[in-house]
């Protein structure tokens, strides 16, 4: 029981780092060539997944709730309003990420295993991140914007800006496995975003 309490406290602390202190960007930044939005899936109550969950079987996973679905739709509306209509959308294979990506309504969603979570599975971390770095290095520096719907642990591997549900970091593709981090997007609509 004590170990579970410690784990819960550690996970909760990941949700509250200085997100507000990180540079917030206008959503219009995403419509520029060579931009990548690494987005944490929308709200899904709880954390992690039940033991023995199965990729592709949403009944075995933690999923978006009604507020998460509304959050994803709202973000999609905001992104289209700033001109992000020609981006490519990729998602982790987890149901909550795929649903977030589809509800953004920014175009066809492609499954990308390199975006899969490794929370609770540290042996998968480097293999997953190596695959994602290779994918990022392959993107053209002047290409269409790319939306990557993934998980908190994946975003954290590229920046210390821990995203809340539905939040994300914006990067500039530079032909290397580590694109340049530009800042975060505001989760909720606000003046000028």
PENOR-V831684 format. One record per pair of residues at least 6 apart in sequence whose C-alpha atoms are under 8 Angstrom apart, sorted by the first residue. I is the first residue (numbers start at 0). J is the second residue. If there is no record, write none. Layout:
i;j
I;J
I;J
//
This chain:
i;j
13;161
14;161
14;162
14;163
15;161
16;160
16;161
17;160
17;161
18;160
18;161
18;162
21;160
21;182
21;183
22;181
22;182
22;183
23;182
23;183
23;184
23;185
24;181
24;182
24;183
24;184
24;185
24;192
25;184
25;185
25;191
25;192
26;77
26;78
26;81
26;184
26;185
26;192
27;78
27;81
27;82
27;83
27;192
28;34
29;35
29;36
29;83
29;144
29;169
30;81
30;82
30;83
30;144
31;143
31;144
32;140
32;141
32;142
32;143
32;144
33;138
33;139
33;140
33;141
33;142
33;143
33;144
33;145
33;171
33;172
33;173
34;142
34;143
34;144
34;145
34;169
34;170
34;171
34;172
35;144
35;145
35;146
35;147
35;169
35;170
35;171
35;172
36;144
36;145
36;146
36;147
36;167
36;168
36;169
36;170
37;146
37;147
37;148
37;149
37;154
37;167
37;168
37;169
37;170
38;146
38;147
38;148
38;149
38;150
38;154
38;162
38;165
38;166
38;167
38;168
39;96
39;148
39;149
39;150
39;151
39;154
39;162
39;163
39;164
39;165
39;166
39;167
40;95
40;96
40;99
40;100
40;148
40;149
40;150
40;164
40;165
40;166
41;63
41;67
41;68
41;70
41;71
41;95
41;96
41;99
41;164
41;165
41;166
42;63
42;64
42;66
42;67
42;68
42;70
42;164
42;165
43;61
43;62
43;63
43;64
43;67
43;95
43;164
44;61
44;62
44;63
44;64
45;61
46;61
47;61
47;118
47;119
48;59
48;60
48;61
49;59
49;60
49;61
51;59
52;59
52;60
53;59
53;60
54;60
54;92
54;93
54;94
55;92
55;93
55;94
56;94
57;93
57;94
60;93
60;94
61;95
62;94
62;95
63;95
63;98
63;99
67;99
67;165
68;98
68;99
68;102
70;165
71;99
71;100
71;102
71;103
71;165
72;102
72;103
72;104
73;103
74;103
74;165
74;186
74;187
75;102
75;103
75;104
75;105
76;103
77;188
78;84
79;105
83;105
83;144
84;105
84;106
85;105
85;106
85;143
85;144
86;105
86;106
86;143
86;144
86;145
86;146
87;105
87;106
87;107
87;108
87;143
87;144
87;145
87;146
88;100
88;105
88;106
88;107
88;108
88;109
88;145
88;146
88;147
88;148
89;100
89;108
89;109
89;110
89;111
89;145
89;146
89;147
89;148
90;96
90;97
90;100
90;108
90;109
90;110
90;111
90;112
90;114
90;147
90;148
90;149
91;97
91;110
91;111
91;112
91;113
91;114
91;115
91;116
91;148
91;149
91;150
92;110
92;111
92;112
92;114
92;115
93;115
93;116
96;148
96;149
96;150
97;108
97;110
97;148
99;148
100;108
100;148
101;107
101;108
112;127
113;127
113;128
113;130
113;131
114;127
114;131
114;147
114;148
114;149
114;150
114;153
115;127
115;149
115;150
115;153
116;149
116;150
116;152
116;153
117;123
117;124
117;127
117;152
117;153
118;152
128;153
128;156
131;176
132;175
132;176
132;177
133;176
134;176
135;172
135;174
135;175
135;176
135;177
135;178
136;172
136;173
136;174
136;175
136;176
136;177
136;178
137;174
137;175
138;172
138;174
139;172
139;173
139;174
140;171
140;172
140;173
140;174
151;161
151;162
151;163
154;160
154;161
154;162
154;167
154;168
155;161
155;162
157;177
158;180
160;168
160;183
162;168
163;186
165;186
166;183
166;184
166;185
166;186
167;183
167;184
167;186
168;180
168;181
168;182
168;183
168;184
169;180
169;181
169;182
169;183
169;184
170;178
170;179
170;180
170;181
170;182
171;178
171;179
171;180
171;181
172;178
172;179
173;179
185;192
//
